[in-house]
Amino acid sequence: MNLLLTLIITMKVLATIGNIQITTADLDSFVKLKAFEGYMDTSGDFRALEDLLTEKVLLLEAKERNIKVPDSVVENYFNLIFREYGNEREFLEFINSYGITKEEVKEKLRNDLMVFKLMEDEGIVDYEIGDSSYVKRPPEIRYRLIKISSPGYLPFYKKWLKKLKTWYVWLQIKLGLPFDEAARKYSEHRTSEIGGDMGVQVIEPHNKFIQIIASNPPGKVSKPFKTPYAYFIFKVEEYLPRIPVRFGDLNYHEKRVVLQELVYEKISAYARNLWKKFNVEIKR
C-alpha cells in the first residue's frame, strides 16, 4: 500500500506541455540538479515548477530549430567541472549526495548549451546597458562568519575533533558569548581579528554558499554548516536596501548580478511566448 501511494505521489501530474506530462518526479529531478549547480530556490515549489516549464519549452524550441551540441563539447565542459573535485571518487560522492548521476549531469550540460545557443541566436545573451542608466542595486547582505578548517585529507579522528570544536563554539554563542568575540577567539578565517565581519557581500545566484547564508533572518545564528573543506557558523547582520544607482558606479561583481537579473527577465519574457506556442498548462 505504501509503495502504491509513493508511486501515485511520484507520478502526480503538475503541468502539461501540449501532450507532454510534467510530474512530481520531473520536478524532483530538476530541483536536485539546480541544487547541484548552486541555486537555492526559497520561493517554493511553484517557482521551481515555473523554472522547469521554462527550461522545457526553451529546449523544445531549440530542438525544433535543430540546435545540436556535439558530444565532444559536452565532454569538455564536464571535464572542467570534474577537475574541480580532484579525483573521480570525490566527484561521484559529491553528486551522489544530491541524488544525481554522472549521466544526468552530462545531459543537463547538453541541455544548457542548447539553450545558450538558442539565446545567442535570439540576441538575449548579448544584453548591454549604458553606464549612465539607473538600475537597482543587486541584493546584498552584511554578515559575520566563523570558520573551522576541516580539509578532506585529515585523518578521521582529526575531522571528528574539528566537528566537536565547531559545535562547542556554537554552544558557547547560544549560551551568551557575543558572536564577534567567538570569531576572534575560535575562527580560522582571515577576518577573525575583526570579529568575523565579512563586510557587504553581493548575493550571487550561482554562489550556493552565499545563498545559504542569505536564507537566514538577520540576527539569527546559524547551526554549523559543513562543506568539503570546513565548518562554518554565520550570522546575518543586515540586508541592504536595493536603491537605484548608476550602472557605471557598480563594481564588477555587482554589475554581473544586475546583468544576470536583466537577462533572466528577458529570457522569462521570451519563454512566456513559448508557453503559449507549446500550450503550457499548470494543474491547480
PLY file of the C-alpha trace (Angstrom):
ply
format ascii 1.0
element vertex 284
property float x
property float y
property float z
element edge 283
property int vertex1
property int vertex2
end_header
0.00 0.00 0.00
2.82 2.38 0.90
4.59 1.57 -2.39
1.38 2.26 -4.33
0.92 5.59 -2.52
4.53 6.53 -3.27
4.06 5.74 -6.96
0.86 7.80 -7.10
2.56 10.80 -5.48
5.64 10.45 -7.71
3.57 10.33 -10.87
1.21 13.18 -9.95
0.83 15.44 -12.99
1.72 19.03 -12.14
1.54 20.53 -15.63
1.31 19.70 -19.31
3.18 21.00 -22.35
0.93 20.02 -25.21
0.62 16.26 -24.75
3.77 16.06 -22.55
3.05 15.47 -18.85
5.27 17.08 -16.18
5.13 15.05 -12.96
6.40 15.43 -9.40
9.26 13.09 -10.38
10.31 15.54 -13.12
10.22 18.41 -10.63
12.26 16.48 -8.05
14.96 15.70 -10.63
15.04 19.35 -11.73
15.40 20.64 -8.16
18.24 18.19 -7.42
20.17 19.32 -10.50
19.61 23.01 -9.66
20.86 22.39 -6.12
24.00 20.77 -7.58
24.52 23.90 -9.71
24.38 26.06 -6.59
20.89 27.54 -6.76
18.85 27.95 -3.60
15.19 28.40 -4.50
13.50 29.77 -1.37
10.24 30.77 -3.07
8.61 27.34 -3.02
7.72 24.53 -5.40
5.61 26.75 -7.65
8.60 28.90 -8.64
10.65 25.75 -9.24
7.85 24.37 -11.42
7.74 27.58 -13.46
11.51 27.39 -13.97
11.23 23.74 -15.03
8.49 24.55 -17.55
10.55 27.45 -18.91
13.55 25.16 -19.39
11.37 22.56 -21.11
9.86 24.98 -23.65
13.28 26.51 -24.39
14.60 23.01 -25.12
11.61 22.22 -27.31
12.27 25.40 -29.28
15.97 24.59 -29.59
15.18 21.09 -30.85
12.60 22.45 -33.27
15.33 24.68 -34.70
17.61 21.63 -34.93
20.18 23.07 -32.50
22.62 20.34 -31.51
25.65 20.11 -29.22
28.47 17.67 -30.15
29.41 15.04 -27.56
32.98 16.38 -27.56
31.78 19.80 -26.39
29.74 18.26 -23.58
32.76 16.19 -22.51
34.99 19.28 -22.45
32.62 21.15 -20.16
32.11 18.07 -18.00
35.88 17.70 -17.58
36.11 21.32 -16.41
33.66 20.52 -13.63
35.24 17.15 -12.87
38.72 18.62 -12.32
37.45 20.90 -9.56
36.96 17.86 -7.32
40.42 16.32 -7.58
39.50 12.73 -8.37
36.62 10.62 -9.65
35.71 9.13 -6.27
35.27 12.52 -4.60
33.26 13.84 -7.55
30.93 10.83 -7.62
30.45 11.03 -3.84
29.58 14.70 -4.18
26.96 14.30 -6.91
25.55 11.16 -5.28
24.95 13.23 -2.15
22.49 15.22 -4.28
20.86 12.04 -5.57
22.01 12.53 -9.16
24.24 10.58 -11.56
27.11 11.46 -13.86
24.88 10.84 -16.86
22.29 13.31 -15.54
24.99 15.96 -15.09
26.13 15.47 -18.70
22.56 15.63 -20.01
21.98 18.86 -18.06
25.15 20.31 -19.59
23.96 19.40 -23.08
20.56 20.99 -22.46
22.10 24.16 -21.04
24.41 24.50 -24.03
21.49 24.06 -26.42
19.51 26.76 -24.61
22.55 29.05 -24.57
22.90 28.68 -28.35
19.20 29.50 -28.73
19.66 32.61 -26.57
22.64 33.61 -28.71
20.53 33.30 -31.85
17.87 35.49 -30.24
20.43 38.10 -29.13
19.45 37.78 -25.45
22.84 36.80 -24.00
24.46 39.86 -25.60
22.49 42.22 -23.36
24.16 45.62 -22.90
23.36 48.56 -20.66
24.90 52.04 -20.57
26.93 53.25 -17.59
24.62 56.25 -17.15
21.49 54.08 -16.90
19.91 53.63 -13.47
19.34 50.13 -12.09
18.51 48.68 -8.69
21.50 47.70 -6.59
21.91 43.92 -6.53
20.73 42.10 -3.39
23.42 42.46 -0.72
23.96 41.41 2.88
26.45 42.11 5.64
27.30 39.11 7.78
29.80 37.64 10.24
31.48 34.26 9.86
33.32 31.70 11.96
35.34 29.09 10.09
36.82 25.87 11.47
39.00 24.26 8.80
38.43 20.55 8.12
40.01 19.58 4.77
39.31 16.18 3.30
42.86 14.90 3.72
42.70 14.99 7.56
42.52 11.61 9.33
39.16 10.61 10.78
39.92 11.45 14.41
41.07 14.99 13.50
37.91 15.56 11.46
35.91 14.42 14.48
37.76 16.89 16.72
37.08 19.71 14.24
33.38 18.86 14.27
33.38 18.75 18.06
35.11 22.14 18.24
32.56 23.70 15.87
29.58 22.54 17.92
31.33 23.69 21.11
31.75 27.18 19.63
28.10 27.22 18.53
27.01 26.22 22.05
29.14 28.99 23.59
27.38 31.54 21.36
23.94 30.15 22.24
24.87 30.44 25.93
25.64 34.14 25.53
29.13 34.61 24.10
28.92 37.50 21.59
29.43 36.32 18.01
32.29 38.75 17.33
34.15 37.57 20.45
33.67 33.93 19.43
35.06 34.77 15.97
38.13 36.45 17.46
38.76 33.52 19.78
37.98 30.50 17.60
37.66 31.37 13.89
40.35 30.20 11.47
39.32 32.76 8.86
41.35 35.87 7.96
38.58 38.10 9.38
38.94 36.70 12.90
40.75 39.85 14.08
37.70 41.96 13.23
35.16 39.63 14.77
34.45 37.65 11.61
32.97 40.69 9.86
32.73 39.80 6.15
31.52 43.27 5.16
28.95 43.76 2.42
28.61 40.82 0.03
26.56 40.51 -3.16
24.04 37.63 -3.13
25.13 35.98 -6.37
22.66 33.48 -7.92
25.35 30.87 -8.66
27.05 31.09 -5.25
25.38 28.40 -3.17
27.29 29.36 -0.02
26.09 32.99 -0.03
22.59 31.79 -0.94
22.52 29.58 2.17
23.69 32.47 4.35
21.12 34.82 2.81
18.30 32.38 3.60
18.72 33.19 7.30
16.91 36.08 9.01
19.03 38.96 10.42
20.36 38.39 13.93
19.90 34.61 13.95
23.00 32.47 14.49
23.11 29.52 12.10
23.79 25.96 13.12
27.19 24.66 11.97
27.26 24.24 8.20
29.65 21.68 6.69
31.45 21.95 3.35
34.13 19.58 1.97
36.79 21.92 3.38
35.49 23.42 6.62
32.70 24.01 9.10
31.04 27.42 9.20
28.83 29.32 11.62
27.40 32.63 10.42
25.07 35.45 11.40
23.43 37.92 9.02
23.78 41.48 10.33
21.54 43.22 7.77
20.06 43.13 4.30
20.89 46.27 2.34
18.08 48.14 0.53
18.02 47.87 -3.26
18.19 51.56 -4.08
18.52 52.97 -7.65
22.16 53.55 -8.70
24.04 54.31 -11.90
25.16 51.11 -13.58
28.64 52.58 -14.11
29.07 53.07 -10.34
28.78 49.35 -9.62
31.80 47.09 -9.29
32.36 44.01 -11.46
30.50 41.53 -9.22
27.56 43.89 -8.75
27.30 44.51 -12.49
27.38 40.77 -13.18
24.47 40.09 -10.82
22.43 43.00 -12.25
23.03 41.75 -15.79
22.07 38.22 -14.77
18.80 39.54 -13.41
18.09 41.54 -16.56
18.97 38.60 -18.81
16.75 36.35 -16.70
13.89 38.82 -17.16
14.42 38.81 -20.94
14.60 35.02 -21.05
11.43 34.79 -18.96
9.59 37.16 -21.30
10.80 35.19 -24.34
9.83 31.89 -22.71
6.34 33.17 -21.89
5.64 33.44 -25.59
6.86 29.87 -25.97
4.47 28.83 -23.20
1.66 29.91 -25.49
3.24 28.32 -28.55
3.65 24.91 -26.88
0.39 25.14 -24.91
1.68 25.02 -21.32
-0.93 24.42 -18.63
-0.29 24.25 -14.88
-2.65 21.94 -12.99
-4.13 23.70 -9.96
0 1
1 2
2 3
3 4
4 5
5 6
6 7
7 8
8 9
9 10
10 11
11 12
12 13
13 14
14 15
15 16
16 17
17 18
18 19
19 20
20 21
21 22
22 23
23 24
24 25
25 26
26 27
27 28
28 29
29 30
30 31
31 32
32 33
33 34
34 35
35 36
36 37
37 38
38 39
39 40
40 41
41 42
42 43
43 44
44 45
45 46
46 47
47 48
48 49
49 50
50 51
51 52
52 53
53 54
54 55
55 56
56 57
57 58
58 59
59 60
60 61
61 62
62 63
63 64
64 65
65 66
66 67
67 68
68 69
69 70
70 71
71 72
72 73
73 74
74 75
75 76
76 77
77 78
78 79
79 80
80 81
81 82
82 83
83 84
84 85
85 86
86 87
87 88
88 89
89 90
90 91
91 92
92 93
93 94
94 95
95 96
96 97
97 98
98 99
99 100
100 101
101 102
102 103
103 104
104 105
105 106
106 107
107 108
108 109
109 110
110 111
111 112
112 113
113 114
114 115
115 116
116 117
117 118
118 119
119 120
120 121
121 122
122 123
123 124
124 125
125 126
126 127
127 128
128 129
129 130
130 131
131 132
132 133
133 134
134 135
135 136
136 137
137 138
138 139
139 140
140 141
141 142
142 143
143 144
144 145
145 146
146 147
147 148
148 149
149 150
150 151
151 152
152 153
153 154
154 155
155 156
156 157
157 158
158 159
159 160
160 161
161 162
162 163
163 164
164 165
165 166
166 167
167 168
168 169
169 170
170 171
171 172
172 173
173 174
174 175
175 176
176 177
177 178
178 179
179 180
180 181
181 182
182 183
183 184
184 185
185 186
186 187
187 188
188 189
189 190
190 191
191 192
192 193
193 194
194 195
195 196
196 197
197 198
198 199
199 200
200 201
201 202
202 203
203 204
204 205
205 206
206 207
207 208
208 209
209 210
210 211
211 212
212 213
213 214
214 215
215 216
216 217
217 218
218 219
219 220
220 221
221 222
222 223
223 224
224 225
225 226
226 227
227 228
228 229
229 230
230 231
231 232
232 233
233 234
234 235
235 236
236 237
237 238
238 239
239 240
240 241
241 242
242 243
243 244
244 245
245 246
246 247
247 248
248 249
249 250
250 251
251 252
252 253
253 254
254 255
255 256
256 257
257 258
258 259
259 260
260 261
261 262
262 263
263 264
264 265
265 266
266 267
267 268
268 269
269 270
270 271
271 272
272 273
273 274
274 275
275 276
276 277
277 278
278 279
279 280
280 281
281 282
282 283
